[in-house]
């Protein structure tokens, strides 16, 4: 008896994109190509992370 596999829902890779963008911005800032002085940038990452967790648990 074969079990039916439900098709996986395609999801956007949010966490890898956030990490990639953060790394690129950090590199650009360290190379002095573009000065990014956003003291609340970590707060934005925290908010995005919390939103991702909320979405994850809403889907369950």
SVG drawing of the C-alpha trace seen along z (x, -y; Angstrom):
<svg xmlns="http://www.w3.org/2000/svg" viewBox="-2 -57 39 59">
<polyline fill="none" stroke="black" stroke-width="0.4" points="0.0,0.0 1.5,-3.3 1.1,-6.3 0.0,-9.5 2.6,-12.2 1.2,-15.7 2.9,-18.1 5.2,-20.5 4.2,-24.1 6.8,-26.2 8.0,-28.7 10.2,-31.7 13.7,-31.2 13.3,-34.2 16.0,-33.4 18.8,-32.8 17.8,-36.1 17.9,-38.0 21.4,-36.6 22.6,-37.3 21.4,-40.9 22.8,-41.5 26.2,-40.1 26.3,-42.2 25.4,-45.4 28.0,-44.6 30.7,-44.0 29.8,-47.2 30.0,-49.1 33.3,-47.5 34.8,-48.3 33.7,-52.0 31.9,-51.8 28.7,-52.9 28.4,-54.1 25.4,-52.6 24.6,-54.1 21.4,-52.5 21.5,-51.9 18.1,-50.2 19.1,-47.6 19.2,-44.7 15.6,-45.7 14.5,-45.2 16.0,-41.8 14.3,-40.9 10.9,-42.0 11.4,-40.0 12.4,-36.9 9.4,-37.2 7.1,-37.6 8.6,-34.5 8.0,-32.5 4.4,-33.7 3.8,-32.6 5.5,-29.3 3.2,-28.5 0.1,-29.9 0.6,-27.3 0.5,-24.4"/>
</svg>
